[in-house]
Amino acid sequence: MKYDLLEPYKEYLNTIYGKNTARKYYSSVVKLFRDKQFNDLAEIDLDFIKTELPERFKTRNEFSAAKNGLIHLKELYPALPLPDEEYFHCVSMKKRNRSKKPKKYLYLDPIRRTVNQIDNPKLKYAYRLALISGLRVSELGALKASDLHFNDSDGKIIHVDVKHGKGGSNGCVECLPDAYLYEHLQKFTKEHPEGNLFYSEAHMRKEADRLHLECHDFRRIFSQQLCSKLKAERDLEQKEINAAVQERMRHKRFSTTKRYLYNRKLCIKPQRSNTT
């Protein structure tokens, strides 16, 4: 396809639409004609359009953009053959509402292994705390030793006072059990009584990228492990469990919590031995 043939069409779209809509319609037409060899739009035949449209545009929104793009192209080049409205309607009704995306998974063992193999305790403890607390990386970066509480009488569960939560979502966070972190982080806080306990948010994100970790995955893992724990320990309905997870995640709306619980499925394999 000679792209210069569509330059007047691109300019035409930009005169009647905003840049995003104009770009969408133009890109759809380009996608349809990309592999077609022609020197003039008059060479395009109706069978080509009717055959390629359903193949190249899989979702209803994509198909609609291509249809509208072609209608505007015909306004500029009246000789362009187009299917009738019934054809467009019938094909559109068979299309999906959205793209099929492969299901995403979180594999807990490799993530834990990567975190546990970090030599720098300041970084290792921060990420490990994120896994059992669901704290945002910005909240981890603001923690001081005095914000962490260790009480042997409550089953060696770490409690964290969040004072710089996103959108004012402060409060006391009860962590999931982690005997190793409980012992080592308690010692670490005594060795670092002043200033921020961990690195800045920017540095922790940078190091996570270097290690091929995603900081948001720590919160996803916490939310799903908490959900599993509540199911196993309490006779609660799913709605009650969802509300409890939302509260622990400190979200104002469950729609936010839902993304952490269901966008990526957590795959947990039994640990052969305690990792340190």
N, C-alpha and C positions, 0 to 999 in steps of 0.2 A: 504494500500500500504506500502511496506517495502522501506523506503527511501534509505537504503543502496544499493538497487539495482541500483539506479541512480547515485551513487557517481562516478563511472568511467565516466559516461556521463557528469557530471558536470566538472570533470577534463579535459575531452576531449574538451568541449566548451571553457574552459579557455585557452587552448593552441592555439585556432584558432581565438578567438574574444577578444575584450576588455571586461572589467568586466561588463559594463552595458548591452551590447548585450548578453553576455553569461548568465547573470542573467535573462534577459528577456526571452530567449528561455528555460532555465531550469525551470523557474517559470511557464511558459505556460504548459510545459509537466507535471509538478507536479499537476497543477490545473486540467488537463484533467484526470489524473489517481488517484486523491486524494481519492475518495470514492470506488475505485475498489480494491477488495481483490485478490491479486495474489502473487505468490512466484517466478515467473519467467516471463520475458517479452514474452516468447513464448505462455503464456496463454491468451494474449490479442488477441481478435478477431476483424476482420474488421468491423463487424456490430456495435460493441461497439464504435469504433472510429467514424464511419460515423454518428451515432446517437448523440453522446455526443459533438462532435466538434461544431455543429451549436448552441447547447443549452448553452454551457459554455462560448462561446466567442461571444459577442454581436456586437462588432464593427469590421470594416474591418482591422484595425491595429492589434487588439487583435487576430483575426483569422489568419492573416498573420504570426504573431509571433509563434502561435501554429503550423501552417503548417511547418514553417522553423525549429522549434524545433523538430518536428517529423521526418523530412527528415534527420536531423543530427543524431537523435537517431537510425534511420534505418542504417545509415552508420556504426554505432558501433555494431548494432544488426540486421544483414541482414534478420533474420527470422521474424522481426516485419512486419505485414501486413499493407499496406497503401493504401488509395484510389488513383485513378489515377488523373492526372492533370486536367482533365475535371471536375471531382467532385469538386476539390478545387476551380477552376475558377467559376463554377456555384454558389457555396455557397458564395464565396467572393463577387460576384456582387450583392447579395441580402442584404449584410451587410451595416449598416450605416457607414458613414465616421468618426463619433465621437460619444462619449457617450452622451446619453440624460441626461441632468442635470436638476434637478428641478429649476424652475424659482425662483430667489431670490428677496425678497421684503425688502424695508426699510419702517418701520412704524414710521412716524414722531412723532405722539403724545406720544408714550412711551419714545422715545429718548429725546424729549423736557422735558417731565415730570421728567425723571431721572436727567437731567442737572439742571432743575429749583429747584429740591429738595436738591441740594448740599448746605451744610451749609457754606462751605468755599468760600467766595466771589472771592478770587484769582483764584480758580479753576473754579467756576461757570461762571465767566465772560469770562475766557479764552475759555471754550467750547462753550459758547453762541456766542462769537465773531467768532469762527470757523464756526459756523452754518450760519452766515450771510455774511461772508467774503470769505470763501473757503481757508483761510490760512492753510498752512501745520503746523503741531504741532511744527516742528523745527523753523518755522518762528514766531509762537506765543511766543516760549520760548526766542526769541531774541529781542522782542519788548520792547521799552522804552516809557515812558509817552509822550515824545516829538514826537513819531512816529504817534500818534493818533490825529486826528483833528476833532473838533466839531464846526459846523457852523449852528446856528438856521435858517439862511436865506435860506438854501438849502433843507429845509424840514426835518431837524434833521437827516441827513444821516452821519454816521461815515465814515471818510476816513482814510486809513492806509498807511503810507509810509513803504514799504517792502524794507529793506536794506540788508537783508541776505537771499535772495531767493535761492531756489535750482537751481543749474546750472546757477547762475547769473540772474534768472528771477525776477529782482527787479522792483519796480514801485509803483505807487499810486493805491491802491485798493479801489473802491467804494463799500461799504457794502449795503446789503439789509436793508430795514427799520426795526427797532426794538426800539420802543419808550422807553421801560423799560431799555434796555441796554444803550441807548444813555444817559439817565439821570444818571444812577448809575455808568456807566463806566467813565463818565466825572468827577464825584465826586471822583472816585477811583484814577484816574490819578493825580488829584490835591493832594491827600493824599500820593501818592507815586511818587514824581517827579524825584527821583534818582534811578539808577540801573535798572535792568530788571523788567518789570511790572508783569510778571507771573513766574511760576515755569519752571524748565528745561524741555526739551523735554522728557528725560527719566522718570522724575517724573510724568509728565502729561500722558504719555503712561501707566505707572504703575497704576495710579489711574483710568484711563479709563478701563483697564482690570478688576480692582476690581469692577467697576460699571457695568461690562458687556457691555461696549461701545466700538466701534471700531473707532479710530480717523479718518480713511479714510472715514468713513460714513459721517462725518461732511462735507467733500469736495463733496461727492456725493450728499448730500442734497442741498448744496449751488448751485451746477451746475444745478440740475434739477429744483430747485425753480427759479433760474435765467432764465432758458429756458422758463418756464411757464409764468413768468412775461413779458418777451420780446414778447411772442406770444400774450398775452392779451393787451399789450400797443402799440405795433407797427405793422404796416402792412408789415411784412417781410416774405420772403420765408425761408424755413427751413435751406437752405444753409447759408443764411445771419445770422440767429439765431445761427447756429453752430459756425460760425466764431466769433461772438460776445462772445459766451460762452468760446471759446478757448482763446480769448484775455484776458478775465477777469480771467480765470484760470491760465494764464501765461504759457501755454503749447506751445512748439515749433511745435508739430505735432497734427493734429486733431485726429489721431488714439489713442492718449493718452486721449484726452477729451472724445472720444467716449466711452471709458470704464466707465467713471464716469457717463455718461448720460444714458447708456443702459444696463450695466451689472446687475444692480439691480433697480427694479422699485420702485419709491417712492410712498407710499400710504399716502395720506393726508386726514384727517378727519377735518371738520369744528370745530374750537375751540369755546367752549361754552362761555368762558370768558377769559379775558387777564390773562395770567399766569405770575407770578412773582417769 
